[in-house]
Amino acid sequence: MNAHPLPEPRDRPARLTVGVVGAGHVGPALAASLRLAGHRPVAASGVSDASVSRAAALLPEVPIVPPAEVLARADLVLLTVPDDALPELVAGLAETGAVRPGQLLAHTSGRYGTGVLEPALRAGALPLALHPVMTFTGTPVDVQRLAGCSFGVTAPEELRLAAEALVIEMGGEPEWVAEESRPLYHAALAIGANHLVTLVAQAMELLRASGVEAPDRMLGPLLGAALDNSLRSGDAALTGPVARGDAGTVAVHVQELRRHAPQTVAGYLAMARATADRALAHGTLKPELAENLLGVLSDVSDARGRGGAGS
């Protein structure tokens, strides 16, 4: 349930025609959410068969047209392309005269604020950065997942009310992020979400290799508890051999990983050192044990650099 009530009718943006440029996983889901709030999706652009299929599933009867035509039809345009493609897209749309004065242009990149929309701003567009903090599947379930989802929002002062209203109408919770803080904000999310997927996938592979038949069932309760504890307690939730200073156990871990999954050693060492630093700073790891532990981590790292086992 949202902490923010829906804006009063006088504060809501007018019912808008909505276009999507880039029918990847994100755009159609956001447009579908806006449709539920009373806005009207009118056009989408997509190149691949997969993007066309996604748009058809989430936005039935909405035509697939070129990007310039999307802008011609829509009051609010969602630019939902990959980060690296966004600057060129915005510049191209502005140069060709596709941008209309007074048109709302909202991108969903976590990396950028509204500065990337400067070419469109010069053409009279109203810039918004609305980044949903959620992983998307490209299926209708994404619309449900937006309920309570945080959005990293950057907007000019005069558009803050409109940005907030749009996010709340999509079921989200606006979190204001300063323009200069967007890259750091996005890096934090990548560490938390993208790297988590890699860590979980590696853990599942290693459990299978050790003979565990249902690694997902084994990891589910453990990781759920670890996530809940860390969100509640931060560094106080640190447990395990690194936080305890069990240098011998860590050395055996590295030895086994070198034998069975050498591609995971670098990540294990990096995370072990980071965990040791945090546990030491928090007081969980005793200094006399930290010295032995960091010595082990340094020794195994040096051995790899000298061409030791698993190099």
C-alpha positions in Angstrom: 0.0 0.0 0.0 1.4 3.4 -1.0 2.5 5.7 1.7 1.5 8.6 -0.5 -2.2 9.1 -1.2 -3.2 10.0 -4.8 -2.9 13.7 -5.4 -6.1 15.7 -5.2 -7.8 16.1 -8.6 -6.7 19.7 -8.9 -3.1 18.6 -8.4 -3.1 15.7 -10.9 -1.8 16.2 -14.4 -4.5 16.3 -17.1 -5.3 13.0 -18.7 -2.5 12.5 -21.2 -1.9 10.7 -24.4 1.2 8.5 -23.8 3.8 7.3 -26.2 6.7 4.9 -25.7 10.0 5.1 -27.6 11.8 1.8 -27.0 9.4 -1.0 -26.3 11.8 -3.0 -24.1 10.9 -4.4 -20.8 10.2 -1.1 -19.0 8.2 1.2 -21.3 5.2 -0.9 -22.0 4.8 -1.7 -18.3 4.9 2.0 -17.4 2.4 2.9 -20.1 0.1 0.1 -19.0 0.2 1.4 -15.5 -0.6 4.9 -16.7 -3.5 3.5 -18.6 -4.9 2.1 -15.4 -4.7 5.6 -14.0 -6.8 7.0 -16.8 -4.1 8.1 -19.3 -4.3 6.9 -22.9 -1.4 5.1 -24.6 -1.5 6.0 -28.3 1.8 4.9 -29.9 4.9 2.9 -29.3 8.1 2.3 -31.2 10.0 -1.0 -31.4 12.3 -2.7 -33.8 12.8 -6.3 -32.7 10.1 -9.0 -32.8 10.4 -9.3 -29.1 9.7 -5.7 -28.5 6.7 -5.7 -30.8 5.3 -8.7 -29.0 5.8 -7.1 -25.6 4.0 -4.0 -26.7 1.2 -6.1 -28.1 0.8 -8.0 -24.9 0.9 -5.0 -22.5 -0.6 -2.3 -24.8 -3.1 -4.1 -27.1 -4.3 -2.1 -30.0 -1.6 0.6 -29.6 0.1 1.0 -33.0 3.8 0.5 -33.5 5.2 3.5 -35.4 8.6 5.2 -35.8 9.9 7.3 -32.9 9.1 10.7 -34.6 5.5 9.6 -35.0 5.3 8.6 -31.4 6.2 12.1 -30.4 3.7 13.6 -32.9 0.9 11.7 -31.2 1.7 11.9 -27.5 1.6 14.5 -24.8 3.8 12.4 -22.5 6.6 10.4 -24.2 8.5 7.7 -22.2 12.0 7.3 -23.5 12.9 3.8 -22.4 16.0 2.9 -24.3 19.4 1.7 -22.9 21.5 4.3 -21.1 24.2 4.5 -23.7 21.6 5.1 -26.5 19.7 7.9 -24.7 21.9 10.9 -25.5 22.0 10.1 -29.3 18.2 9.5 -29.3 17.4 12.8 -27.6 19.7 14.7 -29.9 18.3 13.1 -33.0 14.7 13.7 -32.1 15.5 17.4 -31.3 17.5 17.9 -34.5 14.7 16.5 -36.7 12.1 18.8 -35.1 10.1 15.9 -33.6 10.0 17.5 -30.2 7.0 19.8 -29.6 6.9 22.8 -27.1 5.1 21.8 -23.9 5.6 18.1 -24.5 6.5 16.0 -21.4 9.6 13.9 -22.1 10.4 11.4 -19.4 13.3 9.0 -19.6 13.7 6.0 -17.3 17.5 5.8 -17.1 19.0 5.5 -13.6 22.3 7.0 -14.7 21.0 10.3 -16.1 19.1 13.2 -14.6 17.4 15.8 -16.8 20.6 17.2 -18.2 20.6 14.5 -20.9 17.3 16.0 -22.2 18.9 19.4 -22.8 18.5 19.3 -26.6 14.8 18.6 -26.2 14.5 21.3 -23.5 15.9 23.8 -26.0 13.1 22.7 -28.3 10.5 23.5 -25.6 10.0 20.1 -24.1 9.4 19.6 -20.3 12.0 17.2 -18.9 11.6 14.4 -16.4 13.8 11.6 -15.1 11.6 8.8 -13.7 13.7 5.7 -12.9 11.7 2.8 -11.5 13.8 0.9 -9.0 12.6 -2.5 -10.1 13.7 -5.4 -12.3 11.4 -6.0 -15.2 10.5 -9.2 -17.0 8.6 -7.8 -20.0 5.4 -9.5 -18.9 2.1 -8.3 -17.4 3.5 -9.1 -13.9 5.6 -6.0 -14.1 2.6 -3.8 -13.8 1.7 -5.4 -10.5 5.3 -5.1 -9.2 5.1 -1.3 -9.6 2.9 -1.1 -6.6 5.0 0.4 -3.9 8.1 0.5 -6.1 10.4 3.5 -5.5 11.3 5.8 -8.4 14.4 7.9 -8.5 13.0 11.2 -9.7 14.9 14.3 -11.0 12.9 17.2 -12.3 13.0 21.0 -12.5 11.3 22.6 -9.5 8.3 23.7 -11.5 7.7 20.1 -12.7 8.1 18.3 -9.3 4.4 18.2 -8.6 3.7 16.7 -12.1 6.5 14.2 -11.7 5.3 13.1 -8.3 1.8 12.7 -9.5 2.8 10.5 -12.4 4.9 8.2 -10.2 2.1 7.9 -7.6 -0.4 7.2 -10.4 1.8 4.3 -11.6 1.7 2.9 -8.1 5.2 4.1 -7.2 6.9 6.1 -4.4 8.9 9.1 -5.6 12.4 9.5 -4.2 14.1 12.8 -5.2 17.6 12.4 -6.5 19.8 15.5 -7.3 21.1 15.7 -10.8 24.8 15.4 -9.8 24.0 12.4 -7.6 22.4 10.2 -10.3 25.5 8.2 -11.3 26.3 7.4 -7.6 22.6 6.5 -7.0 22.6 4.2 -10.0 25.9 2.5 -9.0 24.4 1.7 -5.6 21.4 0.0 -7.2 23.7 -2.0 -9.5 25.7 -3.2 -6.5 22.6 -4.2 -4.7 20.5 -5.8 -7.4 22.7 -6.8 -10.4 25.6 -8.1 -8.3 23.1 -10.0 -6.1 21.9 -12.0 -9.1 25.5 -13.0 -9.9 26.3 -13.9 -6.3 23.1 -16.0 -6.0 23.7 -17.8 -9.3 27.3 -18.6 -8.3 26.1 -20.0 -4.9 23.5 -22.2 -6.7 26.1 -23.6 -9.1 28.5 -24.4 -6.2 25.8 -26.1 -4.2 24.9 -28.2 -7.2 28.5 -29.1 -7.6 28.6 -30.2 -3.9 25.7 -32.5 -4.5 22.8 -30.4 -3.2 19.7 -31.4 -5.3 17.6 -28.3 -4.6 19.9 -25.3 -4.1 17.1 -22.9 -4.6 15.1 -24.4 -1.7 18.2 -24.4 0.5 19.2 -20.8 -0.3 15.7 -19.2 -0.2 15.2 -19.1 3.5 18.8 -18.2 4.2 19.0 -15.4 1.7 15.6 -14.1 2.6 16.7 -13.8 6.3 20.0 -12.3 5.4 18.4 -9.6 3.2 15.8 -8.8 5.9 18.5 -8.6 8.6 20.8 -6.4 6.5 18.0 -4.0 5.6 17.0 -3.8 9.3 20.4 -3.8 10.9 23.1 -2.9 8.4 26.6 -4.1 9.3 25.3 -5.5 12.6 23.8 -8.3 10.5 27.2 -9.6 9.3 27.8 -13.2 10.1 29.9 -16.1 8.7 33.6 -17.0 8.8 34.9 -13.6 7.6 33.0 -11.6 10.2 34.1 -14.1 12.9 37.8 -14.0 11.7 38.0 -17.7 10.9 41.1 -17.4 8.8 41.5 -21.2 8.4 38.0 -21.7 7.1 38.4 -18.9 4.6 41.7 -20.4 3.4 39.9 -23.8 2.8 37.1 -22.0 0.9 39.6 -20.4 -1.4 41.4 -23.7 -1.9 38.2 -25.5 -2.8 37.1 -22.7 -5.1 40.4 -22.9 -7.0 39.9 -26.6 -7.5 36.2 -26.6 -8.5 35.3 -23.1 -9.7 38.4 -21.0 -10.3 36.3 -18.3 -12.0 34.7 -17.5 -8.7 37.9 -16.9 -6.7 38.4 -13.2 -7.6 34.9 -12.3 -6.6 35.2 -14.3 -3.3 38.4 -12.6 -2.4 37.1 -9.1 -3.2 33.9 -9.6 -1.2 35.8 -11.2 1.7 38.1 -8.2 2.0 35.2 -5.8 1.8 33.3 -7.8 4.4 36.4 -7.9 6.7 36.8 -4.1 6.4 33.1 -3.5 7.3 33.1 -6.1 10.2 36.3 -4.6 11.6 35.0 -1.0 11.4 31.7 -2.1 13.1 33.5 -4.0 15.8 32.2 -7.5 14.9 35.7 -8.6 13.8 38.3 -8.4 16.5 41.6 -6.7 15.4 43.8 -9.6 16.4 41.7 -12.0 14.3 41.5 -9.5 11.4 45.3 -9.5 11.1 45.3 -13.3 10.5 42.3 -13.1 8.2 43.7 -10.3 6.0 47.0 -12.1 5.9 45.3 -15.2 4.5 43.4 -13.1 1.9 46.7 -11.4 0.9 48.6 -14.6 0.7 46.1 -16.3 -1.6 45.8 -13.2 -3.8 49.6 -13.0 -4.1 49.9 -16.6 -4.9 47.5 -16.2 -7.8 49.4 -13.2 -9.0 52.7 -15.2 -8.9 51.1 -17.9 -11.0 49.9 -20.1 -8.2 47.2 -22.7 -8.4 44.2 -21.7 -10.4 46.0 -18.8 -12.1 
